């Protein structure tokens, strides 16, 4: 069974950093691409980052709202995708979801349960 | 960036009704569109991908259509379990604002 488990969320002050992790199991992690999607409290979904498999050089893409502050990476040996969040703002608060996708097509069927990030002083 | 405009924002319908939700892309995206259902406190669930392909296990009353810039999610025969918020998403990019489906 495909499972994605996010971790690393919590309460952090504005301007500080946080690293989120997405641990995959039940599938060959290196074959897949991954997204991070967030949802502010009571708001809609926002796509924020994407990383291809290393067969495609692990190419990355970011939403304009986080480009330059957030970094997506992957460690296939540990079946983990990371999202490094720097220079956090209060508007970065929300639930962060990890999503598995296919590099050569678009099939975002598997989501984690999410991890909550709260940016507040 | 491609913008996704979803309508309506809220929809009230009766059990058994046919319901349509529209998603419009600001640029042509071929068939690279997905639809999700989200219930409170839960992660989104994929319903439709590549504009019209039904995800395994999703009831056949859900269907998707469209190509290019105009897309539609249809629920044929609304059920109480379908009360949720629905989102469209261009592949690897922007989501629509969401449509909340309520029962009359």
Interface residues (C-beta under 8 A of the other chain):
Chain A: X35 X37 X44 X45 X46 X47 X50 X61 X63 X64 X97 X101 X105 X106 X107 X108 X109 X111 X112 X113 X114
Chain B: X1 X32 X34 X36 X38 X43 X44 X45 X46 X49 X50 X55 X87 X89 X91 X92 X93 X94 X95 X96 X97 X98
